[in-house]
């Protein structure tokens, strides 16, 4: 699992680097330096999102070995809750009653999902409850990544941020992939195709578009479209991986999706400044 995570961010970084070289995106650094915005360019914004991104992939891919892909993807997409709670606690943004209502439903659904894991066989010789915990940890990491990207998108371009975050994540994930029991290099040309697809389509294009959206959308609103992931993953997991959904799992998944919908609709409000 970790070898695919490494190749995803590594190939994604190469794809973003080629894009930046062709479009002249690396020249942004000079303009920012001339305008006095280069403070911290090679400090926090360079390594922090990348390290958090690597932690996100580490926890998420490990969860696949213990719990179902449906539970893992669904719980990982609860990042919206942690983003909004952070904005409320740290940025002192007002929280709405609709968000509290939705978050309560979503947390109830999480409990049902984790209870359903005690009655399911793990995909391998793992622990489903531990896998669910790793998926929740993934959501916390991804929420932190979103918040940091949201902050740095005020001054930096999405391609530049994605290139640096992917490159740093690849460096962090390389030791895990190298020492993992699975072979690091595919044994055939056909074996490279899924990895190239992950790096170029899923990572460079998918995550790049999310990073671009964070420059103009609230962090919580940017998570709306991600609700498609757990639904699609649940069906694909049953069809491709033969991981059937049990009744309590379906009930918990439904509650989480409904709760996330209301939570997103009731995103935090920024205090109005006196005019």
Buried (B, 14 or more C-beta within 10 A) or exposed (E): BBBBBBBBBBBBBBBBBEBBEEEEBEEBBEEBEEEEBBEEBEEEBBBBBBBBBBBBBBBBBBBBBBBBBBBBBBBBBBBBBBBBBBBBEEEEBEBBEBBEBBBBBBBBBBEBBBBBBEEBEBBEEBBBBBBBBBBBBBBBBBBBBBBBBBBBBEBBBBBBBBBBBBBBBBBBBBEBBEEBEEEEEBEEEEEBEEBBEBBBEEBBBEBBBBBBBBBEBBBBBBBBEBBEEBBEBBEBBBEEBEBEBEEBBBBBBEBBBBBBBBBBBBBBEEEEEEE
